[in-house]
Amino acid sequence: MQTVPFGFREVERADKRALVGDVFAGVATRYDLMNDLMSAGLHRAWRRDLMLRMTRRDAHRTLDLAGGTGDMAFRIRRRFAGAAVIVADASAEMLEVGRRRALDRGLVHEPGWICADAAALPFADRSFSQVVCAFGLRNFAELGRSLREVRRVLRPGGRFLALEFAPQPECLDSLYERYLFEVVPWLGDAVTGRRDAYSYLAESIRRFLPPEAMSAELGDAGLGTVRLHRYAAGIACLYSARRT
């Protein structure tokens, strides 16, 4: 029986879906605050850079995959007036936080909010001009199948933009390793009461594909012209690809 990684553990795919679901259900209301605290706001700079690389043409109809609380969706709507954005996420709790944030902004009808697994998207072929995914790839139970779904729902020539953490060599920086495996879980416990969720975060980063292997996965899924941009000495990466 084939297993997949959940942090440092090997679990069945269905179990990973449930375990990841429990992680995000437990931190949904403090998810955005924790992103700011544990990255010292760096994730905002990386998201801004992603936005600068978008074009109005690509953003015309966007799927924000694993978009949770709507951070990227709200940014896209602010920058590209008239862009249609749909947020898809497997966590109903994260989506509920996003819906409340939208209402607080006076947004009643858009973005759209769909609870869906990335490996089985409920959208027609060629539905979107762009798919974005910010820090969601590590959590997919079926990465290859999910990337093929991204290709399926993209129009020919449509663009996929993904931000994700990258594993670091063990010898790179012991201070960074201690921060990731000790400080981040401690902070997660203090802010959300879920130390386990942020221990999983650290482990999932260490277990994720190196950038070169992730780029190869994109190509195997039919997403070509892959470009890679690294942030903060390679702690995070931006992948850009188009449907071939």
MIRO-98026 format. One record per residue (C-alpha): residue number from 1; residue in three letters; chain; z negated, x negated, y. Coordinates in steps of 0.05 Angstrom, whole numbers. Example, Ala and Ser with C-alpha at 12.3 -4.5 7.8 and 13.67 -1.06 7.14 Angstrom:
1|ALA|A|-156|-246|-90
2|SER|A|-143|-273|-21
This chain:
1|MET|A|0|0|0
2|GLN|A|21|-29|67
3|THR|A|-34|-36|119
4|VAL|A|-34|-50|193
5|PRO|A|-83|-87|238
6|PHE|A|-138|-50|275
7|GLY|A|-170|-108|311
8|PHE|A|-189|-159|258
9|ARG|A|-189|-105|203
10|GLU|A|-132|-83|159
11|VAL|A|-127|-7|154
12|GLU|A|-78|46|132
13|ARG|A|-31|73|186
14|ALA|A|-63|141|187
15|ASP|A|-131|109|194
16|LYS|A|-108|66|252
17|ARG|A|-83|129|288
18|ALA|A|-151|161|279
19|LEU|A|-190|98|299
20|VAL|A|-148|86|361
21|GLY|A|-156|160|379
22|ASP|A|-231|153|374
23|VAL|A|-230|91|418
24|PHE|A|-193|125|475
25|ALA|A|-230|191|468
26|GLY|A|-294|152|479
27|VAL|A|-272|114|541
28|ALA|A|-223|162|575
29|THR|A|-266|181|634
30|ARG|A|-282|108|651
31|TYR|A|-216|77|627
32|ASP|A|-187|63|696
33|LEU|A|-252|36|723
34|MET|A|-258|-11|664
35|ASN|A|-187|-36|675
36|ASP|A|-206|-55|746
37|LEU|A|-272|-87|727
38|MET|A|-250|-128|667
39|SER|A|-186|-154|699
40|ALA|A|-216|-163|768
41|GLY|A|-159|-120|793
42|LEU|A|-105|-166|764
43|HIS|A|-74|-109|724
44|ARG|A|-57|-76|791
45|ALA|A|-17|-136|812
46|TRP|A|20|-137|746
47|ARG|A|36|-63|752
48|ARG|A|60|-73|824
49|ASP|A|107|-128|800
50|LEU|A|134|-82|746
51|MET|A|147|-29|799
52|LEU|A|185|-80|842
53|ARG|A|231|-92|783
54|MET|A|249|-19|776
55|THR|A|311|12|807
56|ARG|A|318|83|832
57|ARG|A|374|94|783
58|ASP|A|332|74|723
59|ALA|A|271|112|748
60|HIS|A|310|177|757
61|ARG|A|282|207|692
62|THR|A|224|166|665
63|LEU|A|180|171|603
64|ASP|A|112|138|613
65|LEU|A|95|123|541
66|ALA|A|22|115|523
67|GLY|A|13|134|596
68|GLY|A|-56|164|587
69|THR|A|-88|176|655
70|GLY|A|-23|172|693
71|ASP|A|-31|106|730
72|MET|A|42|86|723
73|ALA|A|68|157|730
74|PHE|A|34|165|798
75|ARG|A|61|98|821
76|ILE|A|132|117|801
77|ARG|A|129|184|837
78|ARG|A|103|151|900
79|ARG|A|157|99|902
80|PHE|A|216|140|878
81|ALA|A|214|209|910
82|GLY|A|247|261|866
83|ALA|A|240|220|802
84|ALA|A|222|264|742
85|VAL|A|165|232|702
86|ILE|A|135|254|636
87|VAL|A|72|223|609
88|ALA|A|66|220|533
89|ASP|A|3|197|499
90|ALA|A|-30|208|431
91|SER|A|-99|218|464
92|ALA|A|-112|289|489
93|GLU|A|-174|263|525
94|MET|A|-135|211|564
95|LEU|A|-83|263|583
96|GLU|A|-137|310|607
97|VAL|A|-162|257|655
98|GLY|A|-91|247|679
99|ARG|A|-81|321|691
100|ARG|A|-145|324|732
101|ARG|A|-123|265|773
102|ALA|A|-56|299|786
103|LEU|A|-90|362|810
104|ASP|A|-134|321|856
105|ARG|A|-70|296|887
106|GLY|A|-42|365|895
107|LEU|A|9|355|838
108|VAL|A|13|419|798
109|HIS|A|80|415|761
110|GLU|A|94|341|756
111|PRO|A|84|293|722
112|GLY|A|92|329|656
113|TRP|A|38|316|604
114|ILE|A|55|314|529
115|CYS|A|8|296|472
116|ALA|A|52|258|423
117|ASP|A|52|199|376
118|ALA|A|99|143|397
119|ALA|A|129|141|327
120|ALA|A|152|214|330
121|LEU|A|170|231|402
122|PRO|A|185|306|414
123|PHE|A|245|293|459
124|ALA|A|319|299|448
125|ASP|A|364|239|439
126|ARG|A|384|205|505
127|SER|A|334|244|546
128|PHE|A|310|189|593
129|SER|A|340|137|639
130|GLN|A|277|94|632
131|VAL|A|216|86|588
132|VAL|A|155|48|612
133|CYS|A|94|28|571
134|ALA|A|34|-7|602
135|PHE|A|-13|-39|552
136|GLY|A|1|10|496
137|LEU|A|43|-30|446
138|ARG|A|-18|-61|411
139|ASN|A|-45|8|394
140|PHE|A|17|35|359
141|ALA|A|6|46|284
142|GLU|A|81|36|272
143|LEU|A|108|-11|325
144|GLY|A|179|-18|297
145|ARG|A|188|57|288
146|SER|A|160|70|357
147|LEU|A|209|21|388
148|ARG|A|266|55|352
149|GLU|A|241|121|380
150|VAL|A|243|89|450
151|ARG|A|316|71|438
152|ARG|A|332|140|412
153|VAL|A|306|176|473
154|LEU|A|338|127|522
155|ARG|A|407|140|549
156|PRO|A|459|86|535
157|GLY|A|442|28|581
158|GLY|A|374|58|595
159|ARG|A|317|11|608
160|PHE|A|251|-3|573
161|LEU|A|196|-38|612
162|ALA|A|131|-57|577
163|LEU|A|69|-93|600
164|GLU|A|26|-122|545
165|PHE|A|-27|-174|533
166|ALA|A|-7|-235|493
167|PRO|A|-49|-273|442
168|GLN|A|-74|-340|466
169|PRO|A|-78|-404|424
170|GLU|A|-150|-415|403
171|CYS|A|-150|-483|438
172|LEU|A|-124|-456|505
173|ASP|A|-187|-440|542
174|SER|A|-255|-430|511
175|LEU|A|-280|-398|575
176|TYR|A|-226|-344|571
177|GLU|A|-243|-333|497
178|ARG|A|-317|-324|513
179|TYR|A|-300|-276|569
180|LEU|A|-254|-235|524
181|PHE|A|-300|-232|464
182|GLU|A|-368|-232|497
183|VAL|A|-365|-209|569
184|VAL|A|-313|-154|562
185|PRO|A|-350|-119|504
186|TRP|A|-415|-125|542
187|LEU|A|-383|-95|604
188|GLY|A|-352|-40|563
189|ASP|A|-419|-22|534
190|ALA|A|-451|-21|603
191|VAL|A|-396|22|634
192|THR|A|-374|67|577
193|GLY|A|-427|61|524
194|ARG|A|-373|39|475
195|ARG|A|-380|-35|461
196|ASP|A|-338|-25|398
197|ALA|A|-279|-1|439
198|TYR|A|-276|-65|479
199|SER|A|-290|-109|419
200|TYR|A|-228|-76|390
201|LEU|A|-190|-92|454
202|ALA|A|-206|-166|448
203|GLU|A|-189|-168|374
204|SER|A|-124|-129|383
205|ILE|A|-101|-179|436
206|ARG|A|-115|-237|389
207|ARG|A|-78|-203|332
208|PHE|A|-18|-180|371
209|LEU|A|51|-211|366
210|PRO|A|68|-273|407
211|PRO|A|119|-260|462
212|GLU|A|177|-290|423
213|ALA|A|162|-246|362
214|MET|A|154|-184|407
215|SER|A|221|-199|439
216|ALA|A|252|-203|369
217|GLU|A|221|-135|352
218|LEU|A|255|-105|413
219|GLY|A|322|-134|391
220|ASP|A|313|-108|320
221|ALA|A|301|-38|348
222|GLY|A|367|-39|386
223|LEU|A|338|-57|453
224|GLY|A|379|-115|479
225|THR|A|385|-161|539
226|VAL|A|310|-176|531
227|ARG|A|277|-212|589
228|LEU|A|206|-238|589
229|HIS|A|161|-252|648
230|ARG|A|92|-282|638
231|TYR|A|30|-271|682
232|ALA|A|-34|-312|690
233|ALA|A|-14|-370|645
234|GLY|A|13|-322|593
235|ILE|A|-47|-276|587
236|ALA|A|-1|-217|598
237|CYS|A|74|-207|592
238|LEU|A|127|-160|620
239|TYR|A|184|-144|572
240|SER|A|248|-115|600
241|ALA|A|304|-91|554
242|ARG|A|361|-41|553
243|ARG|A|388|6|501
244|THR|A|449|-26|469
